[in-house]
Amino acid sequence: MTDVPFDPTHSDATPPNNEGDESRTNGSGGWLHRLRTGTGSADRPGAHPGDLSPFPAPPQPGALPPTPRVHETDGAATHVYGDPEVVAHHIEQVILETRKRDLLEGVEQDRERLLDQPFVRGPHWDLVWEQIVNPVTGRPRQPIIVIVAPRSCGSTTFALRLLAEHTADESTLVQLDADWDTPRQGRLPLEKAHAYQLDLKHPENDQVSTDFLNALSKHASHLRDCRSYLALTVAQDLWKDHRLRDRDGIQIVHLQQAPDAQRVVEAHLTAYGYDQLATSLRSFYKATTSLRGLTAVAAVRAAHTVVMVWREHGRTSSSQSLGQAEGEGDTGNALEDRIIAALTDWRGELDSRFGELNSLHEHDNPSLTVEDRCLLLALAVQQSAPMPIVARSAAALLAATRDAPGTTDAAPGFSPPLSALAGRGMRRRIQDVGGRVDLQDTVVFDRPAYGRAVLEYVWDNYDVMRKPLLTWLVATAQSTDPEDHAVAALAELTVRHGTVSYLTELGELVSSSKPEVLGAVLEKAVRNEHVGRLAWAALYGWAAQRSYAPAVIALCQRILEDSSTVTSLAKRAMVRLRRVAHKNADAAGQVLAAYDDLVQHPTVAVRLVAEVQGWQQGKASARGGALAFLALMTVRRDDAPWLVCAPPPDIDVQRALNNLLSSSDTAAQVTSRLTDWIRSCAGDPSAYTQLRGQLLPALRGHNMFEAGMKLMNELRGISTVEGVSVADDFYNHLVDSRLRPVFPLEESLT
């Protein structure tokens, strides 16, 4: 099944007609072109000998079925072939196997792990829970439960926990991935003793209709027969139609509010071993006040923030602070102050600092000048850094703001040096925005939570600043490391504001200038349960555009390199790499370079084998399969080429080589890799003989003369242990003795 978020019925799994032709060997055993009756001419319209194409599926050996036993009914025209019970069971299995071909995929969940995770149920959740569960059986009342809730309310956690507690222990829990362009019952999996959970929260692709709900009602009867369940969590803003009501086999419930945020935070702290911290938090009145009204997602984020602050406090307390200039006292590192600062949204203070614009700083007016606002944003991102770096970063943001369309200089007639000289010095400005400078001119702004609040405040309140802010953050990034301050800030903004329009704007700004940075930023987004689908959907669209190809490749490579990546994410990454190769011929070299790096990972090598198998069976992109085969040519097992000594059973190496050698797009790459194969085997007579036996049939197909001569040219200088020239050896095996005077090796190679 291909991973196509926009239109699964028009996926890139089947290549278009311009990649559908293939130059096939005529089985002549030499380099003479022959035509079979009915095959047409080589120059027929639409034929492209250089194009890559899928191989036809090879005939299956032993395809004739055994003679069936026939049972006839008395006086009836009904015939049952074979044992009726066996036939019925076989038909049932065939139906299930057929449905699996285009079904949603998911990740199997560990029941014990789900039950061990912190979980809080308030009175409202208890009421909804009781509505779903039959008190007599302890099972859900209906096979399908639809949970409608506001976003970030915790409905996914609610659904998974309910299934973990109230389905049979032998049932398999699966969290499905809604990879479709619109909800369709036909793509829902159906297996015995399974409990499925599916989120419907995409603003465009998950709109629920009455037709979908009616189809679900029929699906519910099949789930009941299989002793399986399906829990759908639907975002409240997608539940618009008043006709969306209970159907037979479907129970619809509404979660109106999240559980108490403080209880959620304390439960998470206790579950992960921070019992003392949870106890201390209860005594911090101002901190607990800040937790009131938070959504479930925000409460979990707050728990992580409290732990992060506690660790920062421990590091600060155990080390000596840097030297301080006179009058620059410490801002206070008490744990309570830090936690309160981290959990406060700072809106009151930021409202005053971003008040009426001042052209000059006034000590009795907290509103900052535009230059100081840029400086505060620079500190929010950089935190602590040498003062020249902070100054340059603030100046770069100011320049990006002034360069934005529609902006004008606030002080016409003043040159930048004169404007700077007329204002306060950098040290004073840093102090005025809440930072300090030590005696070594290092700026210290140890306020990470406040820094995040500053960025979010500017983003939320200054719409015209969003593009300059993104431009500046991208330019500030020094590496693709997730710990880079600018990359981390971009990732946080992406996870928090990952709408379709945001991702589009981010892609337009970053794809051409710093594609690796875009890949690093989106890595966090695609792994996030709330914006992951939107990010993958954007990447699928970008994969078809040449300018975005480097960013898509960079991200997919990062995902596949991570051995802990779940199967569904790895598959999505492979689909997008395949799409880049299929849609952008110019980017094929970049995809091949990524495959060459990734193929050394055993799990990725298995995926590339599947790409080649799909290509040879005519089920996948020809270019993607060819690139996968080229990458597999570099893999070695026991100091020998893997595809030579022990190729995967479902890969036809000879046919792949013939196809690649006959294509002008891949002949150079495959020739170079074949040369490496032969060079590595030349010192072992047995391995060399085996390899030569595999290569000769591929080189004897029609249209192979030029490719063969180029290969032998590359083989010049390589000799066997007996001292025989490999080029001469291949020449003597390939070229008929009657043709050698016409095509002598020396002239052909010059």
N, C-alpha and C positions, 0 to 999 in steps of 0.2 A: 504493500500500500504506500502510495506516495504521500508526502506531507505537504498538502497544498491548501493554504489558508483561504485563498480567494475563491477558487472554483475547482473543486476536486474532480469534476467531470471533464476538465480540460487541463490535465496535468502535463508535466514535461516528461512523464514516464515513456510516452510514445512519441518519438521524434517526428517532426513535420516531414512533408514529402521531399524537401530538398536534401534531407539526410537519409532518405529511405532506400536509395539504390546501392548496389554493392558489386564490386568487381570480383567475380568468383572464378576459381580455377576450373578448367575444363577437364581436368584429369588426364591430360595428354602425356604427363610425365616429362615434359621438356618446356622450352621457352618458345614453342611455335604456337601461334594464335589459331585456334580452331573454333568453329561455331557449331552448336548443336541445332538440330532442326527445331524451329519454333522458339528459339531464344532471342531472336532479333540480332541486329548488328551492334557492334561496339559503339558506333556513333549515332545510335538511335536517339531521338529527342528525349531529353530528361535524363540521359545516362551521364553520370559523372564518375569516371573511374577513380578520381582522386578522393571522392567523398568517403567518409566513414559511414558505415551502416551496420545495423544489427544483423547477426547471422540468422539464417533460418533454423528453426528448432530441429535438431537431429531426430531421425526416426527412432522410436523406442524399440529395442530388441524384444522379441517374444511378445508381440502385441496381440496375437490371436488368443481370444478367451477360451477357456475350456467349454466343452459342450454342456449346456445346462440341462438339468432335469426339468421336465415339463409336467405340471399338475393341472388336470382338467376338472372342472366342476360339472356335475351331471346336468345336462340340459341347458347349460349356460355357455356363453361365448367368452368367458373370462379365463385367462391363462396366467398362471403364476410360475415364473421361472425360478427354480430353486426352492429351498425350504421357506415357507411364507414368513416364519418368525425371523429367520436370518435376513431375508430380503427387507422386511420392515425395519429391522435394526440398521441394516446397511443404508437404506434410504434416509433414515434419520441422521446418520452420521454424514452422509453426503450433503444433506441440507445444511448441517452445522458447518461443515468444512467449506462449502460454497459461500456461506455468509461471512466467513472470516476474511475473505479476500479484500474487502473494502470497509473494514470496521474501524472504529476508533480504537486507538491503542491507549494503554495506561501503564501505571506503575503499581506493582503489587505491594500492598502495605503489610507490615508486620503487626499482627493483632496485639501481641504483648507490648510492643513498643508504643503503640497508640494508647493502650490502657495505662502505661507508666507515665505518659506525658501529663503535665499539669493541666487541670481542667476545672473550671469554676462555673457553677450553674446558680443563677439567681432565681427569685420567685417566678419571674416571667418565663425563663427557660424551663423551669420545672413544669409549669403549666403546659407549655407546648410539648414537652417530652411526654407527659402523660396522655396527651391527645394522640400521639403517634403510636405508643406501645400498648399492646393488649395486655392487661394485668394478669390474665389467666395463663396465656401461652408465653408471655415474656418476649414475644416477637412483634414486629411492626404489624399494624392492622391490615395494611395494604402492601402489595409488592412494590409499588412505586410511591415514594414520598417526595412531594415538591415543597421545598422550603423557600419562601419568598422573604427577603430581608434586605435592609439597607446595606450598601457597600461598607466593608470593613467592620461589620457587626459581629463577625465570628461564626457565620453560618457554615463555612466549610469545616471548621473544627467541630461544631455541633453535629454535623451529619456524619463525619468519620467516627466520632466517639459513639454516637448512637448505634451505628452499624457494628462497631467493635464489641459493644456490650450486649446487643440484642439480636445477633444472628448466631447461627450454630458455629461451634468452635471449628468444625471441619470446613466451613465455608471460606473461600478465598476472597480477601478484601482487595479491591482494585480501584485506584483513583484514576479515572479516565481523563484523557486530554481532548477537549472539544475542538478538534482540528477540522473544521468545516466552514463553509461560507454561509450556511443556514442550518438550523436544527432539522435533522431528518431521522425518523425512527429506524429506517433501514440500515443506518450505520452504527446502531447500538449493538454491542456484543450480547450474546445469549449463550451462557454455558451453565451447566448444572452446579448447584451449590456455590454460587458466587454472589458477592455483595458489591455493587458498583456505586461509586460516588462521582458525580459530574457537576462541575461549575459552569453556569451559563451567565457570564458577566461581560462579555465583549459587547460594546455598544452597537456594533453593526452586524456582527455575524451570529449573535445569539438571541435575536428577537424571537420571542415565543408566539406562536400562532395557534388558533383553534384547530387547524388541520394537524399540527404537530401533536397537540394534546389528544385529539381523537385517535391518532395513530398509536400514541402511547397507551391508550386504553386497551387496544388489541394486544400490544406488546406485553401488557401486565399479565394477561392470561398465560402467555408462554413463560414468563418469569415465575408465575405461581407453579406451573407444572415442573419447572426445573428447581424449585425450592430456592430461588434466587431473588435478590432485591435490587432496587435502583433508587438512590437518593439524589435528587436534583436540587441544587442550590441556585436560585435565580435572583439576580439583582432587582431590587424593587422598581427601579426606573425602567426595566424591561418588561414588567408585568402590567401592561397598559390596557389591554382589551378587557372590557367588563364581562365578556363571555368566557373568560378563562376561569372555569370553576371545576369542582370535583367531577371526575368521570368514574366509571366502573373500574375498580382496581387502582385508582389514584387517590391519594389523600393530599390535600393542599393545606399547608399551615403557614402562619405568618410570624416571623420573629421581628418584633417591633423595636427592641433595644438590646444593647450589649450588656453583659454582666458588669457588676461593680468593678471599676477600673482598679481600685486599690487592692481588692481581693485578687484580681488577676495578677497584678505586679507581685504581691506577696507570695502567691502560689508558685510563680515562676522562680522567684528568688529561693524559696525553700526547696523546690524540686532540684535545683542545680547546686545545692550545698551552701547557700548564703543565708542560713537561718538567722545568724546574728545581725546581718545587714537588714533582713526583713523586720526584725524586732526594733532595730534602731530607726528604721523608716517610720514606724508607727508613732514615734515620739517627735518627729519633725512635722509640726503642724502645717507650716507653710508649704512644705513639700507635698503632703497628702492633699492639701487644698488644690494644688495644681493638677492633681490626678482626676479630680471630679469631672465627670462628663466626657472623658476620653472614650473613643471607640475601642473595641477589643484589639484591633491591630495596633492602634496608638498605645494602648496599655502594655502590650508585649514589647513594643519598641521602647517604652519608658523603662521597663525592667532591664533591658539591655543597657540603656543609658545609665541607670543607677550603678550597674556592675562596672561599666567602663569608668565612671567617675570614681568609684571606690578604688579601682586599680590605679588610676592616675593619682589619687590622693596618697596611696601607699608608696608610689614611686617618688612623689614629691617630698614626702615626709622622711624618706630614708636617704635622701641626697641633699647636699648643701646647695643652696641657691647661688646663682651667679652674682658677682659683685654688683652693688647698686649705687647709683649716684646719689648725692645728698638730696634729701627731700623726696626721694622716690621710694616710698615705703611699700611693703608687700601688700597685695590686695586681699590677703586672707585666704588661707588654704584649709580652714576647718572643714571636716567632712560634711557637716550640716550645710554650711554655706555653699559648698560645691554642689551638693545634691539639689538644694533649692535653686541654685543658678541653672543647673542642667535641666530641671523640670519646668522652669518658668519660660513662658513664651516671649517675655521681654517686650511685649507690644507697647506697654506704657512708655518705657524708656525710649524705644525706637520711634514712637510717635513724636516724642519731643525732639529727638535728634534729627528726624527727617521732617521737621515742621516747615514753616515759611522760610524760603531760601534767603540766606544772608550773603551779601557780597563780601563782608568782612566778619571775622570772628569776634563775638562779644562774650565776655566771661559770664555775664548775667543772662545770656540767651543760649540755651543748650542746642538750638538748631544749628546744624553744621553747614559749612559752605560746600559747594559742589566738589571742590578739590578734596575736602576732608571726608566727604561721603565716599569718594573713590578710595581714599586711604583706608577708611574703615573696612570697606569690602576687601581690599588687598590684605589687611590684617586678618580678616575673617577666614580667608583661604590659606594664607601662609602660616598663620599662628606665630611661630618664632623663627626669625631669620635675620641675617645681617641687614643693617639699615639700608645700604645702597640697593639691595635686592628689593626690599619693601618699597623704597622710593620709586624704583624703575617700574615695579608692578603697578603701583598707583597711577603713575604717569601714563602707562600703557592703557589702563582702563579709561582714563580721562580722554586720551586720544581716540580710543575706539568709540567713546560716547560722542565726541565732537564730529567724528567721521560718519556717524550714522545719518541716513537721509533725513532732511528736514530740521537738523540741528544747526544752531548758529553760535558763534562765539559770544559769551556773555559780556565780555569786556573788549569791545572793538577798539583798535588803536594801541593796544598794549601787546608788546611782544612777549612770548613765553618767558624769556629770562627776566624781563622787567616785572611781569606779573608775579613771578616766583620771589624776586627780591623784595617786592613791596609787601609780601605776606609774612607770616610767622615761619620760623625755622622748622625743619622736619622733626626735631626732637620735641618741640613744644606741641606740634600738631599731633604727634603720636600719643603724647600724654593726654591731650584733650579728647581723643577718641577712645581712651581706656587702656592704652598700652603703656609700656615703659621701656627705657633704653638703659642697658648696663654700661659699665665703664669701657667695655670692649666694643661699643656701638652695635651690640646685638639687640634687636627688638624682641621683647618677650611679650607675648599675648596669649597667655595660658588660659584661654577661655573657649574651648572647642564648642561647648553647647551654645554659648552666646554667638560664636561665629556662625554656626548653622542657622541660628535664629535671624541673624543679620541678612544672610543670603535669602532665606525664605521670605523675609519681610520685604526686601527690595523686589523680589520676583513677584510677590502677590500684589504689591501696591504700585509698581511702576511698569506698566505693560510695555511701554516703548523702550524700556531698558533691557528687555529680555534678550533681544538679538545682540546688542553690544556686549552684554554680560556673557553670553555663550561664546562670542568671538574672542573675548578677552581670556576666558578660562581655557579655551583650546590653545591659544597662543602661549599661555603661561605654562602649560603642561611640559614638563621636562623629560618624561619617559612614559611608557605604557604600564608601569608598575601601579597596581591598585592603591599602593600606599602614597603615590604622588598626590600632593595636596590638591592640585587642579583636577586630576582624574577622579579623586575621591569626591570632590565637590560636584563635578558633572554627574557622577554616578548617583549621588544622593538626589540631585534635581531630577534626574531621569526616572528614578524609582518613584519619586513623589509626584511628578507632573508628567508621567509617561503617556500622554494622550497622543492621538494620531497626528495632530497638528504639531505638537512638540517634537515628536520623532522625525517628522518631515523636515522641520526647520533645522534640527540638530544635524540631520544627514546632509542637508544642502550646505551647511557651514563647514562641516568637518571632512566629508568624504574625499574631497580632492586634495586638501591641504595636509591633513594628518589622519589617514585612514586607520593606522594602528591605534591611535588614541580613541577613535570612534569604536573600534572593536573592543578595546579594554573597557570603555564606559558601558557598552551594551551588554558585556558579559554579565554584569550584575543584574541588569534589567531582565535578560532572558531567563535567569534563574529565579526571579521573583514571581511568586504565585499570583500577584495582583496585576502586574503589567507585562508578564512574560509573553502571553499570547499576542498582545499588541506589538511587542518588540519583534517576535518571530514573524508576524505578518508583514511588518515593515521590511524586514530582511529579505523575505521572499520576493517582494516587489523590487527591492534594490538589486537582487541577484541578477535581474534581467537587464540592468543598466551598466554600461561600461564604467562610468565614473565611480560607481559604488562598489565595483567588484573587489578592489583591494581591501576595503573595510569588511565586506562580507567574508572574504577568505580569511582575513586575520582573526575575526571572531570565531568562525567555525573551527579554525585550527586550534585556538585556545580551548574551545569546548572539548574537542576530540583528544587533545593531549592530556586532559585531566582523567586519570584512571577511575576517579570516583563519580564521574558523570553518569547519570541514570540513562537507561536505554532510550527513553523517549527523546531526551535532549540530543543524544548522539545521533539518532536517526534524523532529527530535524536539521542538524548541522550537515549531515551527508547529503540530504535533499537539496540544501541551498548551495553546497559546493557543486553538486551535479548540475544544478540550474545555471550557475555561473558559467560552467564549461559549455553547456548546451546553447546558451543564449549569446555568449560572447566569445567568438573564435579568437579574438586578440588576447583574451585573458587565459587561454588554455595553458600557456606557459606558467602563469602564476599558480593555477590550480595544480599543475603537475609538480611544481616545486613544493607546494603544501603536501601533496600526496607522498612525495619522496621523503619528506620529514616525518610524516605521520605513519608510514607503513612499517617503521621499525617498532611501533607499538603493536603487540599481538592482537589486541581487540580491534584496532583499526584495520590491521591486515585482513582480518576475517570480514570486515565490512567491505573492503576493496575487492575481496574475492566475490562477494555477493554482487557487487557492481559489474564485474566481468561476466558473471553468470547471467545476470539480467540482460546484458548487452548481447551475449551469444544466443540467448533465447528470444531475442527480439522484444524484450519487455522494458528496456531502460534506454537512456540516452546513449547513442553510439559514441559520441565524443567522450562522455564521462566514463564509459566502460573502457575505451581505449586508453585513456589517461591512467585509469586504475591499473590496467595490465602493465603499462610502462613502469609504474611505480613498483608493482610486484616483482618486476624483473630485477630490482636492486636487492631483494631480500635473499639472504644466504642462510642455509641450514647446514651444519656440519662442514663449514668452510666450502660449500658448493652452492651454486644458484638453486634456490628452492624450486622454481618452476622446471628445472632440469632433473634434479634428483628425486623429488617427491611432490609433483604438482597436485593441487587439489583435484579430486576425482571429477568434479563437474566443470572443469575448465579444459577446453580443447586448445592446447598451446600451439599446435601446428596451424590451425585455422586462424588463431589470433595473429600469429606472426605473418602469415600470408596476407591478411587484411591490412595490417599496419605497414608492411613493406610496400604494398601496392598503392598506398595513399601518399600523395605528396605532402600532406600535412604532418605525417608522423614518420616518414621514411628515415629522416635524419636521426631522430631520437632513437628509434628502434635499432638502427644500424650501429649507433654508438654503444648501445647496451648489449647487443649481440656480440660486439667486439670484446666487451668486458667479460662476457660469458666464456667466449672461446679462449681468451687469454688466461683466465683462471683455471680452465680445464686442460690447457695444452700440455701441462707437465704430468698429467695422469692419463696414460693410454686408455684405460677403461672408461674414465669419465669423458675423455675427448671423443671416443668412438660412439658412446651413448648420445652425446650432444650432437655430433655430426649426423647421426641417424635421425634425430628429431628435426634438424634444420633442413636437411636436403628435400624432404617432401614439400615443405613450405616454400622453398626457393624454386621449385619446379613448376609452379603454377604459371598461367599466362600472365603477361605484363610484369614478369619477374626479372627480365633480362637486365634492365637498368639498375634495379635494386641489388641484384646479385653482384654485378660488376662493382658497384659502389661498396658493397660489403667486402669484397675481395681486396679492393683498394685499401680499405681500413685494416685488413689483416696482414698487409705487407710488413715484414719484420718479425712476425710471430712464427715460431717453429715448434714442432713437437719434440719430445725427448729423443726421438730418433734423428732429429735434425732436418725433418721434412718441412718445407714451407707450407704453412696452413693455407695460404692463398692458392698455391699450386694444387694442394690436395683437394680443395673445394672445386677448383676449376676443372680438374680431371674427372670429378664425380658428376659435375653439373652439365658440362658442355660435351655434346656428342663429338666423337672423334672426327666425324665427317665435317663438322662445322668449325673445328679449331683452326684450319688454315684461313677461314674467313674472319674469325674473331680471335686472333691470337691474344694471349694473356698480356704480353708486354704492351701491345698497341692499345688494348682496351683500357689499361690502367694508366696510360699517359695522358 
